[in-house]
């Protein structure tokens, strides 16, 4: 049976001299693996070689028993040129694609996540080499990672202590509170607890990471993330990479390019 869907390529490997095996994240079907026969030929039926981060409309044949679907059409939308011309942008988007591939299951659709990922790619593509590029890229990546974790049901608890459940003791400062106020308690993040830990509970979690007050405020109110300093964003991303490493059981391959590369 032929299935039509909107799709973003999140992985592509050579299968033969003329064909590829590609992984698509689609809007209605979820993640699929498909063989693209003849995609590497000069007159490819798929508008050329299929590259990671390309997107458009696909038609594929669902497999009867094999794992791989068969791609029959791929009408690619205009390429996001800046993704290829700017190394920092490319690394950031490839990292996001790797996370999407590793944290989602085959044929488990998340249409909202598809829209968020496509929006992330378009926003990243609009970044230009300016003084704020690194900060803006990190902000986009952090917001996408938090969206991804929420969509797949692994969102950390960020608005209260995950252990004692008392939000008043966590000390996440609201936007109007002076972040240097001495009465704001220490806050920690624990991978094993999957969330925020307050000062009263931190002794029970040896894997805890102490958060600065700026970071804890951003995690409590995501709307502060786009305007935060690069230093604060790097601290948040370090926490997220550590957490994603715990979830995956290994460090994502592209993670080495993020904090040094953006």
C-alpha positions as CSV (number, residue, x, y, z in Angstrom):
1,X,0.0,0.0,0.0
2,X,1.3,3.5,-0.9
3,X,1.5,6.0,1.9
4,X,2.0,9.7,1.4
5,X,3.5,11.9,4.2
6,X,5.6,14.9,5.0
7,X,9.1,14.0,6.0
8,X,12.5,15.2,7.2
9,X,15.6,13.0,6.6
10,X,17.4,12.4,9.8
11,X,19.8,9.7,8.7
12,X,21.2,8.5,5.4
13,X,23.7,5.7,4.7
14,X,25.0,4.2,1.5
15,X,23.5,0.8,0.6
16,X,25.1,0.2,-2.7
17,X,26.7,2.1,-5.6
18,X,23.3,3.5,-6.6
19,X,21.1,3.2,-3.5
20,X,20.7,4.5,0.1
21,X,19.0,3.5,3.2
22,X,17.4,6.6,4.7
23,X,15.6,7.3,8.0
24,X,12.7,9.8,7.8
25,X,10.9,11.5,10.6
26,X,7.4,11.9,9.2
27,X,4.4,13.9,10.4
28,X,1.7,11.2,10.3
29,X,3.6,7.9,10.4
30,X,6.5,8.7,12.7
31,X,10.0,7.4,12.1
32,X,10.6,5.0,9.2
33,X,13.5,3.4,7.6
34,X,13.3,3.1,3.8
35,X,15.4,2.0,0.9
36,X,15.8,4.6,-1.8
37,X,16.7,2.6,-4.9
38,X,18.6,4.6,-7.5
39,X,19.0,7.7,-5.3
40,X,22.7,8.0,-6.2
41,X,22.3,7.8,-9.9
42,X,22.8,11.0,-12.0
43,X,19.1,10.9,-12.9
44,X,17.7,10.1,-9.5
45,X,14.0,9.7,-9.1
46,X,14.2,11.6,-5.8
47,X,15.4,15.0,-7.0
48,X,19.0,14.0,-6.4
49,X,20.9,12.4,-3.6
50,X,19.0,12.3,-0.4
51,X,20.9,14.3,2.3
52,X,20.3,14.5,6.0
53,X,18.1,17.5,6.9
54,X,16.4,17.5,3.5
55,X,12.6,17.7,3.7
56,X,9.5,17.5,1.6
57,X,6.7,15.1,0.6
58,X,7.4,11.4,0.3
59,X,5.5,8.4,-1.0
60,X,6.6,5.0,0.2
61,X,5.4,1.4,0.2
62,X,4.9,-0.1,3.7
63,X,6.9,-3.3,4.2
64,X,5.0,-6.6,4.3
65,X,7.4,-8.3,6.6
66,X,10.8,-6.7,6.1
67,X,11.8,-3.8,8.3
68,X,12.5,-1.4,5.4
69,X,9.9,0.5,3.5
70,X,10.5,1.3,-0.1
71,X,10.7,4.9,-1.1
72,X,9.0,5.7,-4.4
73,X,8.8,9.5,-4.4
74,X,10.5,12.3,-2.6
75,X,9.5,15.8,-3.7
76,X,12.1,17.9,-1.9
77,X,11.4,21.4,-0.7
78,X,13.9,24.1,-1.4
79,X,17.1,23.3,0.5
80,X,18.0,25.2,3.7
81,X,21.2,26.6,2.2
82,X,22.6,28.1,5.4
83,X,22.7,24.7,7.0
84,X,25.4,23.7,4.6
85,X,27.3,27.0,4.5
86,X,27.6,27.5,8.2
87,X,29.4,24.8,10.2
88,X,28.0,25.8,13.6
89,X,24.5,25.7,12.2
90,X,25.1,22.4,10.5
91,X,26.5,20.7,13.7
92,X,23.6,22.1,15.8
93,X,21.0,20.7,13.4
94,X,22.8,17.3,13.0
95,X,22.9,17.0,16.8
96,X,19.2,17.7,17.0
97,X,18.5,15.1,14.2
98,X,20.6,12.5,16.1
99,X,18.6,13.1,19.3
100,X,15.4,12.8,17.4
101,X,16.5,9.5,15.8
102,X,17.8,8.0,19.0
103,X,14.9,9.0,21.3
104,X,11.9,8.2,19.1
105,X,10.5,4.8,18.1
106,X,9.6,3.5,14.7
107,X,6.0,4.2,13.5
108,X,5.2,6.3,16.6
109,X,3.9,9.6,15.2
110,X,4.4,12.9,17.0
111,X,2.9,15.5,14.6
112,X,3.6,18.3,17.0
113,X,7.2,17.3,17.3
114,X,7.5,17.1,13.5
115,X,6.3,20.7,13.3
116,X,8.7,21.8,16.1
117,X,11.7,20.1,14.4
118,X,10.9,21.7,11.0
119,X,10.5,25.1,12.7
120,X,13.8,24.6,14.5
121,X,15.5,23.9,11.2
122,X,14.1,26.9,9.5
123,X,15.0,29.2,12.5
124,X,18.5,27.8,12.6
125,X,18.8,28.3,8.8
126,X,18.2,32.0,9.3
127,X,21.1,32.5,11.6
128,X,24.0,34.5,10.2
129,X,27.6,35.0,11.4
130,X,27.0,37.8,13.9
131,X,28.1,38.4,17.5
132,X,24.9,36.8,18.8
133,X,24.9,33.7,16.5
134,X,26.3,31.3,19.1
135,X,23.9,32.4,21.8
136,X,20.9,32.3,19.5
137,X,21.8,28.8,18.2
138,X,22.1,27.5,21.7
139,X,18.8,29.0,22.7
140,X,17.1,27.4,19.7
141,X,18.7,24.0,20.5
142,X,17.8,24.1,24.2
143,X,14.2,24.9,23.4
144,X,14.0,22.1,20.9
145,X,15.6,19.6,23.3
146,X,13.1,20.5,26.0
147,X,10.2,20.2,23.5
148,X,11.6,16.8,22.4
149,X,11.8,15.5,26.0
150,X,8.2,16.7,26.6
151,X,6.8,15.1,23.5
152,X,8.3,11.7,24.2
153,X,7.2,11.8,27.9
154,X,10.7,12.3,29.4
155,X,10.3,15.9,30.4
156,X,12.3,16.5,33.6
157,X,10.5,18.0,36.6
158,X,11.7,21.6,36.6
159,X,9.0,23.5,38.6
160,X,9.5,21.8,42.0
161,X,11.8,19.5,43.9
162,X,11.2,16.0,42.4
163,X,12.0,14.4,45.7
164,X,10.0,16.3,48.3
165,X,7.6,17.9,45.8
166,X,7.5,21.2,47.6
167,X,7.9,24.0,45.1
168,X,8.3,26.6,47.8
169,X,11.6,25.0,49.0
170,X,13.2,24.7,45.6
171,X,14.0,28.4,45.3
172,X,13.4,28.8,41.6
173,X,13.3,32.6,41.4
174,X,10.5,34.2,39.5
175,X,11.5,36.8,36.8
176,X,10.8,39.8,39.1
177,X,13.1,38.5,41.9
178,X,16.7,39.8,42.0
179,X,18.8,36.8,41.1
180,X,21.6,37.8,43.5
181,X,19.2,37.9,46.5
182,X,20.9,36.0,49.3
183,X,17.7,34.3,50.4
184,X,17.3,32.3,47.2
185,X,18.3,28.7,48.1
186,X,20.7,26.5,46.2
187,X,19.1,24.3,43.4
188,X,20.4,21.2,41.9
189,X,19.6,18.9,38.9
190,X,19.8,15.1,39.3
191,X,19.8,12.8,36.3
192,X,18.7,9.8,38.4
193,X,15.8,11.8,39.9
194,X,14.9,13.3,36.4
195,X,14.6,16.8,37.7
196,X,15.3,19.6,40.2
197,X,16.4,18.8,43.7
198,X,16.3,21.3,46.5
199,X,19.0,22.0,49.1
200,X,17.2,19.9,51.8
201,X,17.2,16.8,49.5
202,X,20.4,17.1,47.6
203,X,22.4,14.9,50.0
204,X,20.5,11.9,48.8
205,X,21.5,12.3,45.2
206,X,25.3,12.0,44.6
207,X,24.9,12.6,40.9
208,X,23.5,16.1,41.4
209,X,24.7,19.2,39.5
210,X,24.5,22.5,41.2
211,X,22.7,25.1,39.1
212,X,23.3,28.8,39.1
213,X,20.3,31.0,39.9
214,X,20.1,32.2,36.3
215,X,19.9,28.7,35.0
216,X,17.3,27.6,37.5
217,X,15.2,30.7,36.6
218,X,15.4,29.8,32.9
219,X,14.4,26.2,33.5
220,X,11.4,27.4,35.6
221,X,10.3,29.8,32.9
222,X,11.4,28.8,29.4
223,X,10.5,32.3,28.0
224,X,13.7,33.6,29.6
225,X,15.9,31.3,27.5
226,X,16.1,33.3,24.3
227,X,17.3,36.4,26.1
228,X,19.7,34.7,28.4
229,X,23.5,35.2,28.3
230,X,25.7,32.7,26.4
231,X,27.3,31.7,29.6
232,X,23.9,30.7,31.1
233,X,22.9,28.9,27.9
234,X,26.1,26.9,27.9
235,X,25.5,25.8,31.5
236,X,21.9,24.7,30.6
237,X,23.2,22.8,27.5
238,X,25.8,21.1,29.6
239,X,23.1,19.9,32.0
240,X,21.0,18.7,29.1
241,X,23.8,16.8,27.4
242,X,24.6,15.0,30.7
243,X,21.0,14.2,31.1
244,X,20.6,12.9,27.5
245,X,23.7,10.8,27.9
246,X,22.1,9.2,30.9
247,X,18.9,8.5,29.0
248,X,20.7,7.0,26.0
249,X,23.3,5.1,27.9
250,X,26.0,6.8,25.8
251,X,27.1,10.3,24.9
252,X,25.5,11.5,21.6
253,X,28.1,11.5,18.8
254,X,27.5,15.1,17.8
255,X,27.6,16.4,21.4
256,X,31.4,17.0,21.1
257,X,30.7,19.7,18.5
258,X,28.1,21.6,20.5
259,X,29.6,23.5,23.4
260,X,32.9,23.9,21.6
261,X,31.4,24.4,18.2
262,X,28.7,26.9,18.9
